[in-house]
Amino acid sequence: MKPPSTLEKKFLRLWQILSDGQPDPEREFRFHPSRMWRFDFAWPVYRVAVEIDGGMFVGHGHQRGRQFTGDCEKMRQATLMGWRVLKYTTVDLGENMTMMIEEIEALLKQGKCVDVEEQRTLFGN
């Protein structure tokens, strides 16, 4: 697993401070059986994931054609597998953190969706 980025560290720190007793997410969670796709953060038993797009204002990251196309495929497959993915930007992380936490908590409070041990066995997490 790659080391956490500055944005990922910030998200985790703020999650631990602001979330209302919710479980911590898993970082770099592989969700697909045959692709190496990973979510930035995931709560596997709830099938909730968070993606933070950090390069959108500096001309790199996931906004170029090929990366954008790949991200669209990843999101489609995740949706077909029952994942609920919330995508955020660096602006959200800086200015809308309370909103982010509330949205994530709202999905987590809907309840568990899957046997996480079965998923770990299938996808090698």
Secondary structure, 3 states (H helix, E strand, C coil): CCCCCHHHHHHHHHHHHHCCCCCCCEEEEECCCCCCCEEEEEEHHHCEEEEEECCCCCCCCCCCHHHHHHHHHHHHHHHHCCCEEEEEEHHHHHHCHHHHHHHHHHHHCCCCCCCHHHHHHHHCC
